[in-house]
Amino acid sequence: MEVFQAIKQRRAVKHYHADAEMPAEDFDKIMSAVILSPTSYNIQHWRFVRVTDKEQRNKVKSAAWGQAQVADASELVILCADINAWNDRPERYVINSPQETQDMLLPMMDAFYNGKEQIQRDEAMRSCGIAAQTMMLAAKELGYDTCPMVGFDREELARLIRLPQGYVIAMMIAIGTAEKSAHPRGGQLPLNEVLAENYF
Ligand SMILES: Cc1cc2nc3c(=O)[nH]c(=O)nc-3n(C[C@H](O)[C@H](O)[C@H](O)COP(=O)(O)O)c2cc1C
């Protein structure tokens, strides 16, 4: 599938065949693509929780106010992020770079994030946002539909998945075989309303 076609065909699908299973190689393929997504300084803040256990899925569904796709989709991935990833053995993020690049980037990374909590969190969320789009497009390429979701009780979900201190939940994504198509697009803003040139 062409990238433009996948972008156009990706829709937030809410109804899935509950008995459809995703072959393990498809899930691996999607996730292997996801971790190639770009992140600032290659920090890769994302940490994913794949919810495979049926009972846990049903608990997550309750935390998501009963949204059917949480339990019915073949896969459910909760996109979390380590806010302190910038400071967790950062040499790993540049290990394959030439030594002079490493020597330059590591102090830059520290100066960029140290003591700046808002930026640390913004970056973690940014990384997950980009990973989410990769996940949805990769799934589309393999013939699956997806639904990105933030409609859940954050504290309850954090408790259910035992979210570690210093981590955030960005969203979750249901991936599966559509039972019903998405509604027609809700109403896209025209390009000339959202695209400025040089200045607002
Ligand atoms: C961050 C995010 C959170 C969302 N949360 C939910 C959700 O909890 N439940 C739901 O049914 N759809 C959810 N959606 C889907 C949006 O409603 C949908 O993407 C939007 O209406 C545009 O439709 P489209 O994705 O089909 O183009 C969410 C989308 C995003 C990007």
The ligand as a MOL file (V3000), in Angstrom:
LIG
                    3D

  0  0  0     0  0            999 V3000
M  V30 BEGIN CTAB
M  V30 COUNTS 31 33 0 0 0
M  V30 BEGIN ATOM
M  V30 1 C -5.2420 11.0730 21.1330 0
M  V30 2 C -6.5620 10.5440 20.6280 0
M  V30 3 C -7.4910 10.0480 21.5320 0
M  V30 4 C -8.6940 9.5080 21.1020 0
M  V30 5 N -9.5440 8.9130 21.9990 0
M  V30 6 C -10.6100 8.2260 21.5440 0
M  V30 7 C -11.3930 7.4370 22.4330 0
M  V30 8 O -11.1440 7.3510 23.6260 0
M  V30 9 N -12.4400 6.7700 21.9110 0
M  V30 10 C -12.7520 6.8140 20.5950 0
M  V30 11 O -13.7160 6.1580 20.1880 0
M  V30 12 N -12.0210 7.5410 19.7230 0
M  V30 13 C -10.9510 8.2370 20.1680 0
M  V30 14 N -10.1650 8.9320 19.2860 0
M  V30 15 C -10.5040 8.9450 17.8670 0
M  V30 16 C -10.8970 10.3220 17.3670 0
M  V30 17 O -12.1960 10.6210 17.7620 0
M  V30 18 C -10.7260 10.3410 15.8490 0
M  V30 19 O -9.3750 10.0960 15.5560 0
M  V30 20 C -11.1490 11.6540 15.2280 0
M  V30 21 O -12.5170 11.8560 15.3950 0
M  V30 22 C -10.8270 11.7040 13.7490 0
M  V30 23 O -11.3900 10.6000 13.0720 0
M  V30 24 P -10.4970 9.6080 12.2030 0
M  V30 25 O -9.3730 9.1380 13.1050 0
M  V30 26 O -11.4060 8.4930 11.8270 0
M  V30 27 O -9.9760 10.3790 11.0500 0
M  V30 28 C -8.9910 9.5130 19.7280 0
M  V30 29 C -8.0420 10.0260 18.8190 0
M  V30 30 C -6.8600 10.5200 19.2590 0
M  V30 31 C -5.8340 11.0010 18.2660 0
M  V30 END ATOM
M  V30 BEGIN BOND
M  V30 1 1 1 2
M  V30 2 1 2 3
M  V30 3 2 2 30
M  V30 4 2 3 4
M  V30 5 1 4 5
M  V30 6 1 4 28
M  V30 7 2 5 6
M  V30 8 1 6 7
M  V30 9 1 6 13
M  V30 10 2 7 8
M  V30 11 1 7 9
M  V30 12 1 9 10
M  V30 13 2 10 11
M  V30 14 1 10 12
M  V30 15 2 12 13
M  V30 16 1 13 14
M  V30 17 1 14 15
M  V30 18 1 14 28
M  V30 19 1 15 16
M  V30 20 1 16 17
M  V30 21 1 16 18
M  V30 22 1 18 19
M  V30 23 1 18 20
M  V30 24 1 20 21
M  V30 25 1 20 22
M  V30 26 1 22 23
M  V30 27 1 23 24
M  V30 28 2 24 25
M  V30 29 1 24 26
M  V30 30 1 24 27
M  V30 31 2 28 29
M  V30 32 1 29 30
M  V30 33 1 30 31
M  V30 END BOND
M  V30 END CTAB
M  END
